[in-house]
């Protein structure tokens, strides 16, 4: 019985979060339009091959940052500032 209550509570919290995110979408998009925040037009001026490459590499940006951070930490621990 306790597991059922915990599960139902989790589903309720999840549903509340999803509903809240859905309600906030319209105001956020309106603020983006008001402040003229959006995709850069430069991306659409690029040749298709370059635009595709740029977008594909964007996925691995986090991995590259983690590798660079780890290398910096290793160098710092070795005394190489």
Secondary structure, DSSP 8 states (H G I E B T S, - for coil): -HHHHHHHHHHHHHHHHHHHHHHHHHHHHHHHHHTT-S--THHHHS-HHHHHHHHHHHTTHHHHHHHHHHHHHHHHHTT--
